[in-house]
Amino acid sequence: MTDRKSVSDKVDALGVGLSDTVHDLMREARPMLHQATDRMTERVSEMAQHGVDAACSGKREMQNQAHDLSDHAAHMIRHEPFKAMLIAAGVGAAVVALIGVMSRPHPHPHSH
């Protein structure tokens, strides 16, 4: 019976030793995990800031292009009013035609 008890005692001692080792490893790894988490958080923040900067830059570019287009249209209206009127009429006719095509009821395919 002493052999059984000594084996059981050895298994218990081994289990306690393994548990202590795991706890020690977790305690030692905790600062490294915090450092890795901090670095990942910083990197995500940097990437988010780059995304915001790119969006702002794109917005400014679109505003500049819209302003240039508006200036070009105003210039054309002042210097070539007849041509501008024809272009506007053509665009208006195209929009009306597109709306007409889109608002027509489409035949639904019948299942056979």
N, CA and C atoms as a LAMMPS dump frame, in Angstrom:
ITEM: TIMESTEP
0
ITEM: NUMBER OF ATOMS
336
ITEM: BOX BOUNDS ff ff ff
-5.0000000000000000e+02 5.0000000000000000e+02
-5.0000000000000000e+02 5.0000000000000000e+02
-5.0000000000000000e+02 5.0000000000000000e+02
ITEM: ATOMS id mol type element x y z
1 1 1 N 0.8 -1.173 0
2 1 2 C 0 0 0
3 1 3 C 0.857 1.257 0
4 2 1 N 2.055 1.15 0.563
5 2 2 C 2.949 2.297 0.582
6 2 3 C 3.382 2.686 -0.815
7 3 1 N 3.483 1.67 -1.697
8 3 2 C 3.848 1.984 -3.074
9 3 3 C 2.753 2.815 -3.74
10 4 1 N 1.48 2.409 -3.479
11 4 2 C 0.368 3.167 -4.046
12 4 3 C 0.34 4.574 -3.486
13 5 1 N 0.537 4.712 -2.204
14 5 2 C 0.493 6.023 -1.578
15 5 3 C 1.662 6.87 -2.058
16 6 1 N 2.804 6.293 -2.192
17 6 2 C 3.953 7.068 -2.642
18 6 3 C 3.782 7.502 -4.101
19 7 1 N 3.165 6.652 -4.925
20 7 2 C 2.892 7.026 -6.309
21 7 3 C 1.875 8.162 -6.332
22 8 1 N 0.841 8.03 -5.514
23 8 2 C -0.171 9.063 -5.433
24 8 3 C 0.427 10.373 -4.925
25 9 1 N 1.287 10.274 -3.921
26 9 2 C 1.959 11.471 -3.398
27 9 3 C 2.847 12.112 -4.462
28 10 1 N 3.52 11.268 -5.23
29 10 2 C 4.386 11.784 -6.293
30 10 3 C 3.558 12.483 -7.376
31 11 1 N 2.404 11.903 -7.751
32 11 2 C 1.534 12.504 -8.758
33 11 3 C 1 13.834 -8.238
34 12 1 N 0.574 13.862 -6.963
35 12 2 C 0.087 15.107 -6.369
36 12 3 C 1.186 16.168 -6.365
37 13 1 N 2.379 15.769 -5.974
38 13 2 C 3.499 16.716 -5.934
39 13 3 C 3.828 17.222 -7.333
40 14 1 N 3.765 16.309 -8.308
41 14 2 C 4.017 16.71 -9.687
42 14 3 C 2.952 17.7 -10.163
43 15 1 N 1.698 17.431 -9.831
44 15 2 C 0.609 18.338 -10.198
45 15 3 C 0.792 19.706 -9.568
46 16 1 N 1.172 19.758 -8.304
47 16 2 C 1.407 21.036 -7.628
48 16 3 C 2.586 21.747 -8.288
49 17 1 N 3.629 21.001 -8.615
50 17 2 C 4.797 21.597 -9.259
51 17 3 C 4.45 22.166 -10.627
52 18 1 N 3.652 21.427 -11.402
53 18 2 C 3.237 21.91 -12.712
54 18 3 C 2.366 23.156 -12.576
55 19 1 N 1.471 23.14 -11.622
56 19 2 C 0.603 24.29 -11.395
57 19 3 C 1.43 25.517 -11.027
58 20 1 N 2.4 25.332 -10.144
59 20 2 C 3.276 26.447 -9.766
60 20 3 C 4.063 26.956 -10.966
61 21 1 N 4.546 26.037 -11.8
62 21 2 C 5.319 26.425 -12.977
63 21 3 C 4.45 27.233 -13.945
64 22 1 N 3.213 26.786 -14.167
65 22 2 C 2.303 27.504 -15.059
66 22 3 C 2.021 28.899 -14.507
67 23 1 N 1.768 28.998 -13.213
68 23 2 C 1.513 30.311 -12.602
69 23 3 C 2.737 31.226 -12.728
70 24 1 N 3.922 30.665 -12.525
71 24 2 C 5.152 31.458 -12.676
72 24 3 C 5.312 31.954 -14.112
73 25 1 N 5.062 31.075 -15.073
74 25 2 C 5.181 31.461 -16.482
75 25 3 C 4.169 32.549 -16.834
76 26 1 N 2.952 32.417 -16.34
77 26 2 C 1.932 33.436 -16.613
78 26 3 C 2.339 34.776 -15.998
79 27 1 N 2.861 34.743 -14.798
80 27 2 C 3.29 35.968 -14.124
81 27 3 C 4.44 36.627 -14.906
82 28 1 N 5.368 35.822 -15.395
83 28 2 C 6.49 36.365 -16.156
84 28 3 C 6.057 36.859 -17.537
85 29 1 N 5.065 36.212 -18.132
86 29 2 C 4.622 36.585 -19.479
87 29 3 C 3.718 37.816 -19.459
88 30 1 N 3.09 38.119 -18.339
89 30 2 C 2.137 39.226 -18.278
90 30 3 C 2.726 40.551 -18.775
91 31 1 N 3.928 40.975 -18.359
92 31 2 C 4.474 42.242 -18.888
93 31 3 C 4.685 42.212 -20.399
94 32 1 N 5.111 41.06 -20.927
95 32 2 C 5.309 40.962 -22.378
96 32 3 C 3.976 41.063 -23.109
97 33 1 N 2.936 40.469 -22.562
98 33 2 C 1.617 40.573 -23.175
99 33 3 C 1.124 42.012 -23.156
100 34 1 N 1.369 42.714 -22.051
101 34 2 C 0.972 44.125 -21.973
102 34 3 C 1.735 44.959 -23.007
103 35 1 N 3.03 44.689 -23.162
104 35 2 C 3.824 45.421 -24.16
105 35 3 C 3.305 45.146 -25.566
106 36 1 N 3.008 43.896 -25.857
107 36 2 C 2.506 43.544 -27.187
108 36 3 C 1.151 44.205 -27.434
109 37 1 N 0.295 44.204 -26.433
110 37 2 C -1.013 44.849 -26.563
111 37 3 C -0.857 46.347 -26.78
112 38 1 N 0.055 46.969 -26.028
113 38 2 C 0.299 48.409 -26.197
114 38 3 C 0.802 48.722 -27.602
115 39 1 N 1.729 47.905 -28.114
116 39 2 C 2.246 48.121 -29.456
117 39 3 C 1.156 47.952 -30.507
118 40 1 N 0.311 46.944 -30.34
119 40 2 C -0.777 46.734 -31.307
120 40 3 C -1.756 47.905 -31.251
121 41 1 N -2.047 48.403 -30.052
122 41 2 C -2.962 49.534 -29.91
123 41 3 C -2.381 50.774 -30.593
124 42 1 N -1.088 51.019 -30.399
125 42 2 C -0.441 52.159 -31.051
126 42 3 C -0.496 52.022 -32.565
127 43 1 N -0.245 50.827 -33.057
128 43 2 C -0.239 50.594 -34.513
129 43 3 C -1.637 50.801 -35.094
130 44 1 N -2.653 50.312 -34.401
131 44 2 C -4.029 50.49 -34.874
132 44 3 C -4.377 51.976 -34.879
133 45 1 N -3.948 52.705 -33.845
134 45 2 C -4.2 54.15 -33.797
135 45 3 C -3.522 54.863 -34.96
136 46 1 N -2.281 54.478 -35.246
137 46 2 C -1.565 55.079 -36.376
138 46 3 C -2.291 54.803 -37.685
139 47 1 N -2.747 53.569 -37.863
140 47 2 C -3.449 53.213 -39.096
141 47 3 C -4.765 53.979 -39.207
142 48 1 N -5.466 54.123 -38.087
143 48 2 C -6.721 54.873 -38.1
144 48 3 C -6.458 56.334 -38.455
145 49 1 N -5.39 56.904 -37.903
146 49 2 C -5.056 58.302 -38.201
147 49 3 C -4.698 58.468 -39.678
148 50 1 N -3.965 57.498 -40.231
149 50 2 C -3.647 57.559 -41.666
150 50 3 C -4.924 57.507 -42.495
151 51 1 N -5.888 56.686 -42.069
152 51 2 C -7.161 56.606 -42.778
153 51 3 C -7.92 57.92 -42.718
154 52 1 N -7.937 58.55 -41.549
155 52 2 C -8.613 59.842 -41.402
156 52 3 C -7.923 60.888 -42.27
157 53 1 N -6.587 60.896 -42.252
158 53 2 C -5.839 61.856 -43.075
159 53 3 C -6.142 61.656 -44.563
160 54 1 N -6.19 60.397 -44.997
161 54 2 C -6.477 60.111 -46.408
162 54 3 C -7.895 60.551 -46.767
163 55 1 N -8.842 60.335 -45.871
164 55 2 C -10.22 60.752 -46.136
165 55 3 C -10.315 62.271 -46.238
166 56 1 N -9.629 62.972 -45.342
167 56 2 C -9.64 64.445 -45.386
168 56 3 C -8.995 64.952 -46.674
169 57 1 N -7.901 64.321 -47.061
170 57 2 C -7.223 64.708 -48.293
171 57 3 C -8.127 64.471 -49.497
172 58 1 N -8.806 63.332 -49.518
173 58 2 C -9.732 63.032 -50.615
174 58 3 C -10.886 64.02 -50.65
175 59 1 N -11.372 64.4 -49.489
176 59 2 C -12.472 65.369 -49.425
177 59 3 C -12.027 66.717 -49.989
178 60 1 N -10.826 67.164 -49.586
179 60 2 C -10.299 68.434 -50.101
180 60 3 C -10.128 68.38 -51.61
181 61 1 N -9.629 67.253 -52.113
182 61 2 C -9.427 67.092 -53.554
183 61 3 C -10.762 67.166 -54.293
184 62 1 N -11.785 66.492 -53.747
185 62 2 C -13.11 66.536 -54.384
186 62 3 C -13.688 67.951 -54.345
187 63 1 N -13.488 68.663 -53.239
188 63 2 C -13.97 70.04 -53.153
189 63 3 C -13.268 70.922 -54.179
190 64 1 N -11.966 70.735 -54.331
191 64 2 C -11.216 71.512 -55.32
192 64 3 C -11.715 71.212 -56.737
193 65 1 N -11.943 69.937 -57.037
194 65 2 C -12.43 69.571 -58.361
195 65 3 C -13.823 70.135 -58.609
196 66 1 N -14.692 70.097 -57.59
197 66 2 C -16.035 70.654 -57.743
198 66 3 C -15.963 72.159 -57.965
199 67 1 N -15.065 72.819 -57.255
200 67 2 C -14.889 74.265 -57.418
201 67 3 C -14.382 74.582 -58.827
202 68 1 N -13.4 73.804 -59.292
203 68 2 C -12.874 74.007 -60.646
204 68 3 C -13.957 73.783 -61.696
205 69 1 N -14.753 72.744 -61.51
206 69 2 C -15.835 72.455 -62.442
207 69 3 C -16.86 73.588 -62.444
208 70 1 N -17.173 74.092 -61.266
209 70 2 C -18.118 75.204 -61.158
210 70 3 C -17.558 76.447 -61.86
211 71 1 N -16.266 76.734 -61.642
212 71 2 C -15.638 77.875 -62.317
213 71 3 C -15.672 77.701 -63.83
214 72 1 N -15.401 76.48 -64.296
215 72 2 C -15.405 76.198 -65.726
216 72 3 C -16.813 76.404 -66.296
217 73 1 N -17.826 75.923 -65.568
218 73 2 C -19.206 76.091 -66.037
219 73 3 C -19.578 77.574 -66.083
220 74 1 N -19.209 78.322 -65.049
221 74 2 C -19.512 79.756 -65.029
222 74 3 C -18.811 80.474 -66.183
223 75 1 N -17.565 80.093 -66.445
224 75 2 C -16.806 80.685 -67.549
225 75 3 C -17.504 80.384 -68.878
226 76 1 N -17.931 79.15 -69.056
227 76 2 C -18.587 78.765 -70.3
228 76 3 C -19.902 79.533 -70.469
229 77 1 N -20.665 79.651 -69.383
230 77 2 C -21.948 80.363 -69.467
231 77 3 C -21.715 81.826 -69.852
232 78 1 N -20.689 82.448 -69.283
233 78 2 C -20.395 83.851 -69.593
234 78 3 C -19.913 84.044 -71.023
235 79 1 N -19.031 83.161 -71.473
236 79 2 C -18.392 83.354 -72.783
237 79 3 C -19.094 82.645 -73.935
238 80 1 N -19.811 81.576 -73.646
239 80 2 C -20.507 80.834 -74.696
240 80 3 C -21.897 80.437 -74.188
241 81 1 N -22.784 81.43 -73.984
242 81 2 C -24.089 81.12 -73.383
243 81 3 C -24.95 80.191 -74.242
244 82 1 N -24.892 80.332 -75.566
245 82 2 C -25.706 79.481 -76.426
246 82 3 C -25.255 78.025 -76.33
247 83 1 N -23.933 77.807 -76.346
248 83 2 C -23.387 76.459 -76.241
249 83 3 C -23.734 75.867 -74.869
250 84 1 N -23.625 76.668 -73.812
251 84 2 C -23.952 76.2 -72.46
252 84 3 C -25.423 75.815 -72.375
253 85 1 N -26.296 76.611 -73.026
254 85 2 C -27.719 76.317 -73.009
255 85 3 C -28.007 75.008 -73.74
256 86 1 N -27.342 74.765 -74.854
257 86 2 C -27.536 73.51 -75.591
258 86 3 C -27.063 72.301 -74.771
259 87 1 N -25.93 72.46 -74.1
260 87 2 C -25.419 71.364 -73.267
261 87 3 C -26.401 71.074 -72.131
262 88 1 N -26.89 72.127 -71.476
263 88 2 C -27.847 71.952 -70.38
264 88 3 C -29.125 71.289 -70.88
265 89 1 N -29.595 71.681 -72.049
266 89 2 C -30.804 71.081 -72.617
267 89 3 C -30.575 69.606 -72.926
268 90 1 N -29.404 69.308 -73.468
269 90 2 C -29.08 67.911 -73.779
270 90 3 C -29.001 67.056 -72.517
271 91 1 N -28.372 67.584 -71.465
272 91 2 C -28.284 66.844 -70.201
273 91 3 C -29.679 66.661 -69.623
274 92 1 N -30.489 67.721 -69.658
275 92 2 C -31.861 67.625 -69.146
276 92 3 C -32.667 66.582 -69.901
277 93 1 N -32.552 66.571 -71.238
278 93 2 C -33.276 65.586 -72.051
279 93 3 C -32.815 64.172 -71.711
280 94 1 N -31.517 63.986 -71.516
281 94 2 C -30.997 62.657 -71.177
282 94 3 C -31.533 62.204 -69.82
283 95 1 N -31.605 63.114 -68.86
284 95 2 C -32.125 62.765 -67.533
285 95 3 C -33.602 62.394 -67.63
286 96 1 N -34.382 63.182 -68.374
287 96 2 C -35.809 62.883 -68.541
288 96 3 C -35.988 61.528 -69.218
289 97 1 N -35.194 61.232 -70.232
290 97 2 C -35.289 59.947 -70.92
291 97 3 C -34.935 58.804 -69.978
292 98 1 N -33.903 58.981 -69.19
293 98 2 C -33.484 57.944 -68.241
294 98 3 C -34.57 57.698 -67.198
295 99 1 N -35.157 58.765 -66.688
296 99 2 C -36.251 58.615 -65.716
297 99 3 C -37.43 57.907 -66.36
298 100 1 N -37.738 58.25 -67.614
299 100 2 C -38.832 57.589 -68.325
300 100 3 C -38.593 56.108 -68.482
301 101 1 N -37.382 55.727 -68.845
302 101 2 C -37.058 54.306 -69.024
303 101 3 C -37.137 53.573 -67.692
304 102 1 N -36.656 54.214 -66.651
305 102 2 C -36.637 53.559 -65.339
306 102 3 C -38.033 53.461 -64.723
307 103 1 N -38.93 54.384 -65.072
308 103 2 C -40.254 54.373 -64.449
309 103 3 C -41.252 53.503 -65.196
310 104 1 N -40.895 53.009 -66.359
311 104 2 C -41.784 52.117 -67.103
312 104 3 C -41.916 50.791 -66.386
313 105 1 N -43.13 50.253 -66.36
314 105 2 C -43.271 48.916 -65.743
315 105 3 C -42.578 47.877 -66.624
316 106 1 N -41.806 47.043 -66.009
317 106 2 C -41.103 45.984 -66.739
318 106 3 C -41.925 44.712 -66.663
319 107 1 N -42.037 44.003 -67.777
320 107 2 C -42.775 42.733 -67.737
321 107 3 C -42.013 41.729 -66.869
322 108 1 N -42.762 41.07 -66.008
323 108 2 C -42.151 40.076 -65.14
324 108 3 C -42.162 38.729 -65.843
325 109 1 N -41.078 38.012 -65.795
326 109 2 C -41.06 36.687 -66.432
327 109 3 C -42.036 35.755 -65.702
328 110 1 N -42.795 35.048 -66.488
329 110 2 C -43.746 34.096 -65.913
330 110 3 C -43.084 32.743 -65.775
331 111 1 N -43.369 32.089 -64.677
332 111 2 C -42.807 30.75 -64.507
333 111 3 C -43.662 29.753 -65.268
334 112 1 N -43.035 28.82 -65.92
335 112 2 C -43.766 27.842 -66.753
336 112 3 C -44.017 26.592 -65.995
